[in-house]
Amino acid sequence: MDTVLTLGFALVFIGVGLALVRLAIGPTLPDRVVALDQMTVSIVAFCGLAAIRSQDAAFLDVALVLALVGFLATVALARFAERVVIRREAREDEEEQTE
């Protein structure tokens, strides 16, 4: 069991690292939003693994709260990205009409 938990922690760290790279170099806003969501999911998985290793249910409470906050943040960022796209399209339509 200890080997499986160690492997799980290693995979979670790799996932967070790759998501951090995508967050830093993501060419578009949706790429960054998905990377942030991936980091949140990975940290929730980390809390689950920590709860199993330490046999303390408090980590599960932290994981649940983090999952809820992460969901709300993803929805808010998606809504923001949608507004940015709508504004950009409206600006392009105005530029086409003036030409």
Backbone bond lengths (Angstrom), bond angles and torsions (degrees), N, CA, C in turn:
res aa  C-N    CA-C-N  psi(-1)  N-CA   C-N-CA  omega(-1)  CA-C   N-CA-C  phi
1 M - - - 1.447 - - 1.535 110.97 -
2 D 1.314 116.29 -36.62 1.462 120.15 -179.26 1.526 111.16 -64.14
3 T 1.323 116.47 -38.10 1.468 120.56 178.76 1.528 111.05 -65.54
4 V 1.312 116.49 -41.54 1.466 121.04 179.83 1.527 110.33 -65.14
5 L 1.328 117.77 -41.75 1.460 120.75 178.08 1.530 111.26 -64.86
6 T 1.319 116.64 -41.67 1.463 119.82 178.28 1.525 110.53 -62.94
7 L 1.319 117.30 -42.05 1.464 121.11 176.73 1.529 110.59 -63.43
8 G 1.324 116.17 -40.95 1.462 119.99 177.37 1.521 112.08 -61.42
9 F 1.323 117.18 -44.79 1.467 120.46 177.72 1.530 110.82 -61.83
10 A 1.327 116.79 -41.33 1.467 120.34 179.97 1.532 110.41 -63.01
11 L 1.326 117.21 -43.25 1.465 120.36 179.58 1.525 111.96 -66.35
12 V 1.330 116.72 -36.73 1.465 119.97 177.50 1.527 109.70 -65.28
13 F 1.331 117.30 -42.77 1.466 120.02 178.81 1.527 111.53 -63.57
14 I 1.325 116.50 -39.23 1.463 119.78 177.04 1.525 109.99 -63.69
15 G 1.334 116.76 -42.90 1.466 120.94 178.72 1.518 112.21 -61.68
16 V 1.317 117.22 -42.82 1.470 120.60 178.28 1.526 110.26 -65.05
17 G 1.321 116.43 -41.16 1.462 119.84 179.62 1.524 112.32 -63.32
18 L 1.328 117.03 -44.28 1.461 120.43 178.73 1.528 111.62 -66.19
19 A 1.325 116.18 -38.36 1.468 119.52 177.22 1.529 110.61 -66.39
20 L 1.318 117.00 -35.84 1.464 120.70 177.46 1.527 111.18 -64.39
21 V 1.328 115.91 -38.65 1.464 119.66 176.37 1.525 109.88 -63.70
22 R 1.330 117.26 -45.23 1.470 120.38 179.44 1.522 110.61 -64.21
23 L 1.323 116.92 -36.12 1.460 120.82 178.12 1.529 110.48 -64.33
24 A 1.319 116.59 -38.71 1.464 120.67 -177.98 1.521 112.60 -75.28
25 I 1.327 118.11 -41.34 1.463 119.98 -173.76 1.516 113.62 -108.39
26 G 1.334 117.38 1.70 1.467 119.57 -178.30 1.505 111.26 -52.94
27 P 1.330 117.51 124.09 1.466 118.04 -175.15 1.528 113.69 -70.61
28 T 1.310 117.64 -23.56 1.464 119.19 -177.66 1.523 110.48 -125.55
29 L 1.311 114.89 163.75 1.460 120.66 178.36 1.534 112.25 -62.91
30 P 1.340 119.70 -42.60 1.473 118.34 177.59 1.533 113.21 -60.12
31 D 1.346 117.66 -34.36 1.465 119.84 175.74 1.523 110.92 -61.13
32 R 1.312 115.87 -41.57 1.465 119.87 -179.78 1.524 111.84 -69.32
33 V 1.326 117.26 -36.60 1.464 120.68 178.62 1.528 110.08 -64.96
34 V 1.325 116.85 -43.83 1.463 120.53 178.95 1.526 110.31 -65.43
35 A 1.320 118.26 -38.66 1.465 121.21 178.20 1.527 110.90 -63.67
36 L 1.318 116.62 -41.70 1.461 120.14 178.27 1.528 110.96 -64.58
37 D 1.316 116.62 -39.41 1.458 120.66 177.24 1.526 110.37 -65.59
38 Q 1.319 117.45 -40.06 1.463 120.84 177.60 1.524 111.02 -62.95
39 M 1.319 116.77 -39.62 1.460 119.56 177.63 1.527 111.03 -63.45
40 T 1.321 116.75 -39.73 1.462 120.56 178.75 1.519 110.82 -63.57
41 V 1.321 116.68 -44.69 1.469 120.52 179.17 1.528 110.25 -63.27
42 S 1.311 117.13 -40.47 1.463 120.33 179.01 1.524 111.45 -64.59
43 I 1.311 117.16 -38.73 1.468 119.83 179.39 1.529 110.60 -70.11
44 V 1.319 117.33 -34.11 1.470 120.17 174.22 1.533 109.42 -63.35
45 A 1.335 116.78 -42.26 1.466 120.17 176.65 1.526 111.00 -62.57
46 F 1.332 116.52 -38.92 1.463 120.31 176.73 1.529 110.60 -60.01
47 C 1.327 116.84 -43.44 1.469 120.15 178.76 1.522 111.37 -62.87
48 G 1.335 116.53 -38.31 1.465 119.79 176.81 1.516 111.92 -64.16
49 L 1.322 116.34 -43.57 1.463 119.56 177.60 1.531 111.54 -65.12
50 A 1.325 116.63 -38.90 1.467 120.30 178.39 1.529 110.51 -64.96
51 A 1.332 116.51 -36.62 1.467 119.64 178.16 1.523 110.77 -65.18
52 I 1.319 116.94 -38.80 1.469 120.09 178.71 1.523 110.62 -68.29
53 R 1.334 115.62 -45.15 1.472 118.57 -177.15 1.533 111.58 -66.00
54 S 1.331 117.85 -43.71 1.466 120.24 -176.33 1.523 112.84 -87.94
55 Q 1.321 117.11 -10.64 1.466 123.34 -176.90 1.528 111.09 55.79
56 D 1.335 114.87 41.84 1.461 122.30 179.12 1.523 108.29 -123.52
57 A 1.317 116.19 121.15 1.465 121.28 -176.24 1.531 112.74 -73.28
58 A 1.316 118.56 -10.50 1.466 121.13 -179.64 1.528 111.10 -62.32
59 F 1.319 116.85 -32.63 1.462 119.82 178.25 1.526 111.30 -64.25
60 L 1.320 117.11 -30.56 1.465 119.93 178.80 1.523 110.99 -69.41
61 D 1.321 116.86 -34.82 1.464 120.17 175.23 1.526 110.56 -64.10
62 V 1.316 115.62 -42.95 1.466 120.27 177.78 1.524 109.99 -62.47
63 A 1.325 116.98 -42.01 1.465 121.16 -179.92 1.525 110.90 -63.26
64 L 1.312 117.28 -41.19 1.464 121.24 -179.76 1.531 111.05 -64.93
65 V 1.314 117.13 -46.08 1.464 120.74 179.39 1.528 110.31 -64.40
66 L 1.321 116.93 -42.71 1.458 120.39 179.09 1.529 111.24 -63.61
67 A 1.314 117.76 -38.70 1.465 121.02 178.13 1.525 110.75 -63.82
68 L 1.313 117.32 -41.58 1.463 120.30 178.79 1.524 111.77 -66.77
69 V 1.327 116.95 -44.57 1.461 120.64 178.83 1.528 110.08 -65.08
70 G 1.327 117.17 -40.40 1.455 121.09 178.18 1.520 112.24 -62.65
71 F 1.321 116.71 -39.49 1.464 120.20 177.31 1.526 110.78 -63.27
72 L 1.318 115.98 -46.78 1.468 119.55 180.00 1.529 111.35 -63.69
73 A 1.318 117.46 -38.98 1.465 120.52 178.45 1.526 110.95 -65.42
74 T 1.324 117.11 -39.67 1.461 120.44 178.81 1.518 111.24 -64.88
75 V 1.316 116.44 -41.98 1.468 120.06 178.13 1.526 110.13 -64.02
76 A 1.315 117.32 -42.96 1.465 120.54 -179.78 1.529 111.00 -64.88
77 L 1.314 117.40 -42.71 1.463 120.37 179.20 1.528 111.70 -67.87
78 A 1.318 117.24 -36.08 1.464 119.88 176.56 1.525 110.66 -65.73
79 R 1.314 116.36 -39.61 1.471 120.33 177.21 1.537 110.26 -63.69
80 F 1.328 116.65 -42.47 1.462 120.87 178.04 1.532 110.47 -62.13
81 A 1.334 116.62 -44.93 1.462 120.60 179.72 1.522 110.90 -62.37
82 E 1.315 116.95 -37.67 1.465 120.58 178.03 1.529 110.55 -62.57
83 R 1.311 116.72 -43.14 1.473 120.09 178.81 1.519 111.46 -64.11
84 V 1.319 117.39 -38.60 1.459 120.82 178.64 1.526 110.03 -62.69
85 V 1.317 116.88 -43.31 1.468 120.85 179.91 1.520 110.59 -65.52
86 I 1.311 117.89 -41.38 1.467 121.41 179.84 1.524 110.05 -63.38
87 R 1.336 117.70 -42.84 1.469 120.67 177.93 1.524 111.41 -63.54
88 R 1.322 116.62 -41.43 1.453 120.76 -179.99 1.534 110.54 -63.42
89 E 1.325 117.22 -42.95 1.465 120.48 178.77 1.528 111.08 -65.33
90 A 1.325 117.78 -39.27 1.460 121.00 178.72 1.528 110.47 -64.73
91 R 1.330 117.21 -40.36 1.458 121.57 178.39 1.536 110.55 -65.03
92 E 1.324 117.68 -41.15 1.461 120.94 178.23 1.528 110.92 -65.54
93 D 1.343 117.40 -37.97 1.460 120.54 177.15 1.531 111.30 -63.50
94 E 1.332 116.67 -40.00 1.463 120.24 178.32 1.521 111.06 -65.06
95 E 1.332 116.73 -40.12 1.460 120.35 179.64 1.530 110.76 -66.03
96 E 1.319 117.30 -37.67 1.464 120.20 178.18 1.515 111.70 -67.33
97 Q 1.313 117.07 -35.80 1.469 120.84 -179.57 1.520 111.43 -71.43
98 T 1.314 118.31 -29.87 1.464 120.21 -179.45 1.521 112.20 -80.13
99 E 1.317 117.84 -16.69 1.472 120.38 -179.66 1.468 112.98 -79.01
